[in-house]
């Protein structure tokens, strides 16, 4: 991610100013990042008791608020070109619908970017799902089992509907399949 041309554009004061003028104080940003969930004590209670100290919660909330502010002042995303050698194993997460094992791979893309995801394997029948982070199982953007009838390679190609973090679920077409795979993720401006 690259932001602003000048050094001052990256200072917390400049970020707060860009995010909300005089209303963008650290206290306001923290309050907005914490939302209506309540106080740090209430958040710790919801997170499972003493899972987070007030300092940790404030630091994480401020970090999230600053990320939102950076996006608001026009930070640009870097193109994605990754090749991942992965493996589905019995200790991986299980798909909520069919119980197949899957790995998650995340990347950021801007609205209108061409996104191409491809999964190949000699050991299992690849299956892909692409979704925005935070969407449920039924809210995937695309899924693919086989590119065509002559191969088991799975491929998804689309234009990103909006700026955000996307997640690829690399899994198998059949439940219980394990094995090595190669996943390629590309996302860039056309």
PLY file of the C-alpha trace (Angstrom):
ply
format ascii 1.0
element vertex 190
property float x
property float y
property float z
element edge 189
property int vertex1
property int vertex2
end_header
0.00 0.00 0.00
1.40 3.41 -0.83
0.09 6.63 0.59
0.51 10.33 -0.09
3.54 12.01 -1.58
4.74 14.00 1.41
5.97 13.00 4.82
3.30 15.05 6.58
0.53 13.05 4.91
1.66 10.06 6.94
1.67 11.65 10.39
-1.11 10.70 12.83
-2.21 14.36 12.99
-2.52 14.58 9.18
-4.35 11.25 9.07
-6.77 12.38 11.79
-7.33 15.66 9.95
-8.03 13.83 6.67
-10.29 11.34 8.40
-12.56 13.84 10.04
-11.19 17.32 10.53
-11.36 18.54 14.10
-13.74 15.70 14.96
-10.96 13.22 14.18
-9.27 13.22 17.58
-7.70 10.03 18.84
-10.53 9.72 21.37
-13.17 10.06 18.62
-11.37 7.61 16.33
-11.09 5.08 19.17
-14.76 5.56 20.09
-15.86 5.06 16.46
-13.61 2.02 16.04
-15.03 0.44 19.20
-18.54 1.25 17.99
-21.52 0.56 20.19
-19.91 -2.52 21.68
-19.22 -0.50 24.81
-16.26 -0.05 27.06
-12.99 -1.94 26.87
-14.21 -3.98 29.87
-17.38 -5.01 27.98
-15.32 -5.87 24.92
-12.97 -8.04 27.01
-15.97 -9.79 28.53
-17.44 -10.51 25.06
-14.05 -11.73 23.85
-13.84 -14.32 26.58
-12.87 -12.81 29.90
-9.39 -11.38 30.21
-8.50 -11.99 26.55
-7.39 -8.40 26.02
-6.11 -5.63 28.20
-7.52 -2.12 27.78
-4.16 -1.05 26.27
-4.24 -3.88 23.69
-7.86 -3.17 22.77
-7.15 0.58 22.38
-4.06 -0.15 20.25
-6.00 -2.52 17.97
-8.94 -0.12 17.68
-6.65 2.77 16.86
-4.81 0.68 14.29
-8.10 -0.22 12.57
-9.22 3.41 12.62
-5.92 4.58 11.13
-6.21 1.98 8.36
-9.69 3.31 7.54
-8.30 6.84 7.55
-5.45 5.87 5.21
-7.97 4.47 2.76
-10.03 7.66 3.08
-7.08 9.86 2.08
-6.45 7.90 -1.09
-3.91 5.20 -0.41
-3.28 3.01 -3.41
-3.18 -0.75 -3.34
-0.31 -2.70 -4.83
-1.08 -5.29 -7.53
-1.10 -8.91 -6.36
0.89 -11.66 -8.08
1.35 -14.65 -5.75
2.02 -18.32 -6.20
1.41 -20.43 -3.10
2.44 -24.05 -2.63
-0.15 -25.33 -0.16
-1.45 -28.55 1.25
-4.89 -29.66 2.43
-4.63 -31.83 5.53
-7.03 -33.37 8.02
-6.30 -30.62 10.56
-7.45 -27.83 8.17
-10.75 -25.98 8.51
-13.82 -27.77 7.12
-16.26 -26.25 4.66
-19.61 -25.65 6.44
-21.67 -27.21 3.63
-19.85 -30.37 2.52
-17.14 -30.84 5.15
-14.25 -30.65 2.66
-10.95 -29.31 3.97
-9.94 -25.79 2.92
-7.22 -23.17 3.34
-7.88 -19.42 3.33
-5.71 -17.01 1.36
-6.37 -13.24 1.60
-5.48 -10.34 -0.66
-6.57 -6.75 -1.25
-8.00 -5.48 -4.53
-9.53 -2.25 -5.75
-12.89 -1.86 -7.45
-12.71 -2.81 -11.13
-9.42 -4.72 -10.88
-9.15 -7.98 -12.81
-8.86 -10.86 -10.33
-7.72 -14.29 -11.52
-7.33 -17.21 -9.11
-6.19 -20.66 -10.24
-5.66 -23.90 -8.31
-3.88 -26.99 -9.67
-3.16 -30.33 -8.05
-2.05 -33.82 -8.98
-3.31 -35.22 -5.65
-6.87 -33.89 -5.34
-9.68 -32.35 -7.39
-9.34 -28.58 -6.72
-12.35 -26.42 -5.93
-12.26 -22.63 -5.40
-14.54 -20.09 -3.78
-13.89 -16.34 -3.77
-15.58 -14.03 -1.32
-15.19 -10.71 0.41
-13.93 -10.95 3.98
-16.87 -11.14 6.37
-19.37 -12.68 3.96
-21.16 -15.91 4.80
-20.97 -19.19 2.90
-23.90 -18.37 0.63
-22.42 -14.95 -0.21
-19.40 -16.08 -2.23
-18.69 -14.07 -5.38
-17.70 -17.01 -7.56
-16.82 -20.67 -7.32
-15.29 -23.13 -9.75
-14.54 -26.84 -9.88
-13.09 -27.45 -13.36
-12.07 -24.91 -15.99
-13.28 -27.35 -18.65
-14.01 -31.06 -19.09
-10.40 -31.97 -19.92
-8.81 -30.82 -16.65
-9.39 -30.66 -12.91
-7.77 -27.20 -12.67
-10.09 -24.72 -10.95
-10.08 -21.07 -12.09
-12.01 -17.94 -11.17
-11.79 -14.72 -13.17
-13.78 -11.57 -12.43
-13.67 -7.81 -11.91
-13.54 -6.88 -8.24
-16.95 -5.42 -7.36
-15.47 -3.08 -4.73
-12.32 -2.16 -2.87
-11.65 -4.54 -0.03
-10.02 -7.64 1.30
-10.90 -10.78 -0.58
-10.49 -14.35 0.63
-9.94 -17.44 -1.48
-11.10 -20.76 -0.08
-8.81 -23.33 -1.69
-10.45 -26.69 -1.12
-11.27 -29.99 -2.77
-14.34 -30.91 -4.76
-14.86 -34.05 -2.68
-14.92 -34.16 1.13
-11.98 -35.91 2.73
-9.49 -35.27 -0.08
-6.03 -34.21 1.10
-2.88 -33.34 -0.80
-0.58 -30.70 -2.22
-1.76 -27.89 -4.50
-0.46 -24.79 -6.26
-2.56 -21.65 -5.99
-1.97 -18.54 -8.11
-3.62 -15.22 -7.21
-3.40 -12.19 -9.47
-5.20 -8.89 -8.97
-4.37 -5.75 -10.90
-5.78 -2.72 -12.63
-6.78 -3.42 -16.23
0 1
1 2
2 3
3 4
4 5
5 6
6 7
7 8
8 9
9 10
10 11
11 12
12 13
13 14
14 15
15 16
16 17
17 18
18 19
19 20
20 21
21 22
22 23
23 24
24 25
25 26
26 27
27 28
28 29
29 30
30 31
31 32
32 33
33 34
34 35
35 36
36 37
37 38
38 39
39 40
40 41
41 42
42 43
43 44
44 45
45 46
46 47
47 48
48 49
49 50
50 51
51 52
52 53
53 54
54 55
55 56
56 57
57 58
58 59
59 60
60 61
61 62
62 63
63 64
64 65
65 66
66 67
67 68
68 69
69 70
70 71
71 72
72 73
73 74
74 75
75 76
76 77
77 78
78 79
79 80
80 81
81 82
82 83
83 84
84 85
85 86
86 87
87 88
88 89
89 90
90 91
91 92
92 93
93 94
94 95
95 96
96 97
97 98
98 99
99 100
100 101
101 102
102 103
103 104
104 105
105 106
106 107
107 108
108 109
109 110
110 111
111 112
112 113
113 114
114 115
115 116
116 117
117 118
118 119
119 120
120 121
121 122
122 123
123 124
124 125
125 126
126 127
127 128
128 129
129 130
130 131
131 132
132 133
133 134
134 135
135 136
136 137
137 138
138 139
139 140
140 141
141 142
142 143
143 144
144 145
145 146
146 147
147 148
148 149
149 150
150 151
151 152
152 153
153 154
154 155
155 156
156 157
157 158
158 159
159 160
160 161
161 162
162 163
163 164
164 165
165 166
166 167
167 168
168 169
169 170
170 171
171 172
172 173
173 174
174 175
175 176
176 177
177 178
178 179
179 180
180 181
181 182
182 183
183 184
184 185
185 186
186 187
187 188
188 189
